Amino acid sequence: MTGRRASEDAVRRLAAQVGMPADEVLPIADTILVRPDPEPADTRS
């Protein structure tokens, strides 16, 4: 999701709506994928 960034005020408003504290809002420099999501389990009988 490149090019999409929420303002600090937007983060604080959303946090207030859901009852979460947002005392400190820090910018994120990059997202790192440590490992891929596991494959879904085969639930067929």
N, C-alpha and C positions, 0 to 999 in steps of 0.2 A: 504494500500500500504506500507507494511513494508519492511525495508531493502533498500529502494530507497532514495537516498539523492543527491541533486545537489550541486556541489561545488559553492562557492561564485563567482568564476570567470564565471561559466556557467550561474548563475543567472544574473550577470551583462551583459554578452553577449546577453542573450535573451531580457533583458530590453532595451538594446541599439537597438536591431533589431526592436522592436515595438515602440520605441520613448518614453519609460518610464524612469524616473529618478530612479537610484538605488544607492543613496548616502549611504544608510545604509542597510546591509543585516544581519538579525538576525536569529539565529538557532531556530527552533521550537522543543520543547521538546516532545510534544504529541498532538494528535488530540482528541478533546472531542466532542461527538455527544450530542447536547443539546436536540434535539427532532428529531424524524424521519421525512423524507420528507412527505408532504401530499400525499394522494392517488390521482391518476388522476381522473378528473371529468368524469362522464358517459355522453358521448355526443351522445349516440344513441337516435333516435327519437322515 
